[in-house]
Amino acid sequence: MPKNRITYLILIFATIILGLLSRHFKVIPLFIGDVLYATMAYFMLRFMLVDKPVRFSVIAALIFCFAIEFSQLYQAPWINDLRHTLLGRLVLGQGFLWSDLLCYVVGVGLGVGVDFKRKSDFN
């Protein structure tokens, strides 16, 4: 596995841990989890598409996060049953919020910032 992919894998797991911790401690605002969700999505795309330009990963991560958010407007019983499970709630969310879209933009921006900082440290 190339060095970049290992780094992204570490970043993915670190972001997941931070995201889970953000939901565990009530003093941390809920929107932090949404920001970290988008950051994780960005790192996952960079992991899978390491040779693609950053711009591609940014757009793909935003499309993914926005699609998940807009899917919350769909309220069929079968998908609501999924959302009532822990994994379904973490992956699919529970309810549409316009503010989550802003959190996703910030989260992807955070991922790009970490990427830029990480790469500039090696130059």
Backbone bond lengths (Angstrom), bond angles and torsions (degrees), N, CA, C in turn:
res aa  C-N    CA-C-N  psi(-1)  N-CA   C-N-CA  omega(-1)  CA-C   N-CA-C  phi
1 M - - - 1.447 - - 1.532 107.82 -
2 P 1.338 117.84 127.97 1.468 120.21 -179.42 1.531 112.09 -60.96
3 K 1.318 114.92 154.52 1.462 121.59 -177.18 1.532 111.60 -55.95
4 N 1.345 117.34 -41.79 1.466 120.44 179.50 1.520 111.60 -59.30
5 R 1.318 116.50 -41.75 1.467 119.58 -178.73 1.522 111.30 -66.39
6 I 1.304 117.06 -38.87 1.467 120.15 177.57 1.526 109.63 -62.65
7 T 1.320 116.29 -43.28 1.464 120.34 178.24 1.520 110.81 -60.44
8 Y 1.338 116.84 -45.34 1.467 119.61 179.31 1.525 111.23 -64.74
9 L 1.317 117.41 -36.62 1.462 120.67 177.95 1.534 110.43 -62.50
10 I 1.313 116.55 -43.19 1.466 121.06 176.85 1.525 110.22 -62.62
11 L 1.331 116.63 -43.66 1.467 120.44 178.92 1.528 111.52 -63.47
12 I 1.324 117.02 -38.08 1.472 120.94 178.06 1.523 109.96 -61.27
13 F 1.334 117.14 -51.42 1.465 120.32 -178.23 1.527 111.80 -65.12
14 A 1.326 117.42 -38.69 1.469 120.28 177.68 1.527 110.65 -63.41
15 T 1.329 116.62 -40.36 1.463 120.68 179.67 1.522 111.03 -68.13
16 I 1.322 117.12 -39.67 1.470 120.45 177.16 1.527 110.13 -61.52
17 I 1.314 116.79 -45.21 1.469 120.47 179.52 1.526 110.47 -61.69
18 L 1.327 116.78 -45.92 1.468 119.87 178.06 1.526 111.22 -61.49
19 G 1.327 116.41 -40.47 1.463 120.51 179.09 1.515 112.25 -63.67
20 L 1.322 116.88 -43.57 1.468 120.36 177.99 1.528 111.08 -65.45
21 L 1.322 116.30 -40.39 1.465 119.67 177.23 1.525 111.33 -64.40
22 S 1.335 116.61 -35.20 1.467 119.68 -179.94 1.524 111.38 -65.17
23 R 1.319 118.23 -27.61 1.467 121.83 177.47 1.527 111.56 -84.15
24 H 1.322 115.90 -21.23 1.469 120.34 -177.15 1.530 111.96 -80.19
25 F 1.326 116.57 -41.18 1.465 121.18 -177.05 1.524 109.77 -93.18
26 K 1.318 115.96 119.00 1.466 121.86 -174.20 1.529 113.03 -69.22
27 V 1.341 117.81 -17.62 1.466 119.99 -179.96 1.525 111.84 -75.04
28 I 1.325 117.18 -16.44 1.467 121.62 179.34 1.522 108.08 -88.08
29 P 1.333 117.51 125.00 1.468 119.91 -179.27 1.534 111.46 -58.73
30 L 1.331 116.21 144.78 1.466 121.32 -177.07 1.526 112.89 -60.03
31 F 1.335 117.30 -30.75 1.462 118.92 -176.58 1.527 112.56 -65.29
32 I 1.322 117.91 -20.48 1.472 120.77 178.31 1.528 109.92 -61.88
33 G 1.322 117.31 -38.71 1.464 120.87 176.93 1.519 111.71 -61.72
34 D 1.331 117.24 -37.74 1.465 120.92 178.44 1.527 111.17 -68.11
35 V 1.318 115.86 -39.85 1.469 120.28 176.76 1.529 109.55 -61.78
36 L 1.324 116.89 -46.38 1.466 120.99 -178.73 1.527 112.14 -68.05
37 Y 1.332 117.24 -31.21 1.472 121.35 176.21 1.532 109.78 -59.21
38 A 1.322 116.10 -45.72 1.464 120.18 179.91 1.526 111.29 -69.93
39 T 1.321 116.94 -36.11 1.464 120.40 176.81 1.525 109.90 -61.98
40 M 1.332 115.96 -43.42 1.464 120.57 177.74 1.529 110.91 -62.55
41 A 1.331 116.97 -42.19 1.467 120.48 179.20 1.528 110.07 -60.24
42 Y 1.322 116.81 -42.01 1.468 120.85 178.08 1.534 110.57 -62.19
43 F 1.337 117.13 -47.66 1.465 119.97 -179.91 1.531 111.37 -63.26
44 M 1.321 117.67 -36.97 1.474 120.37 178.06 1.529 110.66 -63.85
45 L 1.302 116.30 -41.88 1.467 119.17 178.62 1.524 111.10 -67.40
46 R 1.324 117.41 -38.66 1.467 119.98 176.86 1.536 109.76 -64.13
47 F 1.336 116.74 -38.28 1.460 121.44 177.82 1.526 110.46 -60.94
48 M 1.327 116.55 -47.24 1.468 120.84 -176.68 1.524 112.43 -76.55
49 L 1.315 116.97 -32.19 1.466 121.28 -173.27 1.524 110.27 -122.72
50 V 1.320 115.81 49.77 1.462 121.82 -173.00 1.534 112.52 -59.14
51 D 1.331 117.45 -26.33 1.460 120.46 -178.43 1.526 113.60 -88.22
52 K 1.325 117.09 -7.88 1.467 120.86 179.05 1.528 109.53 -81.39
53 P 1.334 116.45 156.40 1.471 119.06 177.14 1.532 111.58 -64.19
54 V 1.312 116.14 153.25 1.465 121.79 178.33 1.526 109.98 -56.81
55 R 1.312 117.55 -40.84 1.469 121.74 -179.49 1.530 110.99 -54.84
56 F 1.327 116.88 -40.71 1.464 121.10 178.89 1.529 110.33 -61.63
57 S 1.329 116.58 -45.26 1.467 120.75 -179.79 1.523 111.73 -66.09
58 V 1.318 117.23 -37.08 1.468 121.18 177.57 1.521 109.99 -61.37
59 I 1.324 116.25 -50.72 1.465 120.79 -178.36 1.526 110.35 -63.73
60 A 1.327 116.96 -44.56 1.470 120.61 -179.31 1.529 111.24 -63.63
61 A 1.329 117.86 -41.14 1.469 121.00 179.53 1.527 110.86 -65.03
62 L 1.323 116.55 -41.32 1.467 119.41 178.58 1.523 111.25 -66.78
63 I 1.319 117.29 -41.69 1.472 120.05 177.20 1.526 109.85 -60.99
64 F 1.323 117.12 -45.29 1.463 121.35 179.21 1.529 111.15 -59.14
65 C 1.329 116.72 -51.65 1.469 120.59 -177.38 1.524 111.78 -64.78
66 F 1.331 116.60 -42.58 1.465 119.92 179.35 1.525 110.16 -65.07
67 A 1.333 117.46 -38.80 1.471 120.65 179.35 1.527 110.67 -63.54
68 I 1.325 116.92 -42.51 1.466 120.32 177.20 1.527 109.72 -61.66
69 E 1.326 116.44 -44.06 1.471 119.78 -178.88 1.529 111.39 -64.05
70 F 1.327 116.87 -46.87 1.465 119.55 -179.81 1.529 111.57 -68.25
71 S 1.332 117.11 -25.82 1.470 119.30 177.14 1.527 111.23 -65.64
72 Q 1.317 116.77 -19.23 1.459 120.40 179.47 1.529 112.07 -70.78
73 L 1.328 116.63 -12.93 1.465 120.34 174.46 1.527 110.89 -75.20
74 Y 1.325 116.30 -19.89 1.465 122.39 178.29 1.524 107.84 -84.04
75 Q 1.314 116.99 121.71 1.459 121.07 -171.74 1.529 113.74 -121.61
76 A 1.322 117.29 40.41 1.469 119.81 177.30 1.533 109.39 -67.84
77 P 1.326 116.85 149.33 1.477 119.62 -178.33 1.528 113.88 -55.48
78 W 1.330 117.87 -40.67 1.463 119.92 -176.13 1.522 111.96 -64.51
79 I 1.349 117.64 -38.71 1.467 118.89 -179.11 1.526 110.27 -79.00
80 N 1.319 116.80 -30.88 1.466 119.08 174.75 1.525 110.94 -66.15
81 D 1.334 116.35 -35.61 1.470 119.71 174.74 1.526 110.72 -61.56
82 L 1.333 116.74 -40.37 1.470 120.63 176.03 1.523 110.82 -63.18
83 R 1.332 115.99 -42.51 1.467 120.60 -178.48 1.524 112.41 -66.04
84 H 1.322 117.20 -18.13 1.461 120.52 179.59 1.534 112.19 -84.63
85 T 1.334 117.22 -4.35 1.466 120.67 173.81 1.525 108.37 -91.50
86 L 1.317 117.08 159.06 1.467 120.43 -179.42 1.525 111.07 -60.21
87 L 1.324 116.87 -50.22 1.462 120.19 -179.04 1.528 111.05 -63.55
88 G 1.323 117.05 -42.78 1.462 120.65 178.21 1.513 112.24 -61.67
89 R 1.320 116.85 -40.09 1.467 121.06 178.83 1.525 110.60 -66.22
90 L 1.331 117.02 -40.81 1.462 120.47 -179.11 1.524 112.02 -70.15
91 V 1.331 117.11 -38.12 1.468 120.54 -176.36 1.524 111.89 -86.06
92 L 1.332 116.88 -46.05 1.467 121.12 -173.04 1.522 113.90 -95.39
93 G 1.310 117.88 -14.54 1.460 120.29 -177.29 1.515 111.40 75.79
94 Q 1.339 115.02 -176.31 1.458 119.31 -174.91 1.516 113.54 -120.52
95 G 1.308 118.42 -37.30 1.453 120.38 -176.99 1.515 110.78 -154.28
96 F 1.309 115.40 147.84 1.463 121.16 -178.41 1.524 110.91 -70.60
97 L 1.326 115.73 132.55 1.461 122.30 173.12 1.526 108.46 -137.64
98 W 1.331 115.94 129.02 1.467 119.26 177.12 1.521 110.84 -60.25
99 S 1.319 117.17 -35.03 1.466 120.86 -178.16 1.530 111.99 -63.61
100 D 1.332 116.96 -26.92 1.467 119.71 177.78 1.526 111.29 -63.12
101 L 1.327 117.03 -32.76 1.466 120.00 179.53 1.527 110.23 -62.23
102 L 1.325 116.66 -40.52 1.460 120.69 176.29 1.529 110.46 -64.71
103 C 1.323 116.36 -40.92 1.474 120.26 177.75 1.525 111.07 -59.89
104 Y 1.317 116.86 -37.78 1.464 120.41 179.82 1.525 111.17 -66.86
105 V 1.326 116.45 -39.76 1.472 119.82 177.44 1.528 109.45 -63.17
106 V 1.323 116.55 -44.57 1.467 120.91 178.50 1.532 110.30 -63.41
107 G 1.321 117.30 -42.51 1.463 121.26 -179.04 1.516 113.35 -63.67
108 V 1.325 116.56 -43.33 1.469 119.57 177.16 1.527 109.07 -65.87
109 G 1.335 116.74 -39.97 1.466 120.13 176.01 1.518 111.96 -60.23
110 L 1.324 116.59 -39.09 1.463 121.13 176.33 1.526 110.45 -62.07
111 G 1.321 116.62 -43.61 1.465 120.46 177.73 1.517 112.16 -60.78
112 V 1.322 116.41 -43.22 1.470 120.75 177.89 1.526 109.50 -63.66
113 G 1.329 116.78 -40.78 1.465 120.44 178.69 1.520 112.17 -62.22
114 V 1.325 116.76 -42.99 1.473 120.73 176.95 1.520 109.68 -63.16
115 D 1.320 116.11 -43.07 1.466 121.47 178.01 1.526 110.81 -58.95
116 F 1.320 116.16 -48.11 1.466 121.40 -178.59 1.525 110.47 -63.34
117 K 1.316 116.93 -44.79 1.468 121.27 179.97 1.526 110.92 -64.24
118 R 1.322 115.64 -43.00 1.465 120.74 -179.94 1.524 110.58 -61.45
119 K 1.309 116.65 -44.51 1.462 120.36 -178.00 1.520 111.70 -72.72
120 S 1.336 117.65 -33.71 1.462 119.73 179.89 1.524 111.22 -72.33
121 D 1.335 117.51 -24.29 1.461 120.76 176.93 1.524 111.96 -68.40
122 F 1.330 116.59 -23.51 1.463 120.49 -179.07 1.524 112.40 -90.82
123 N 1.321 117.42 -9.04 1.478 120.57 -177.80 1.499 111.68 -99.32
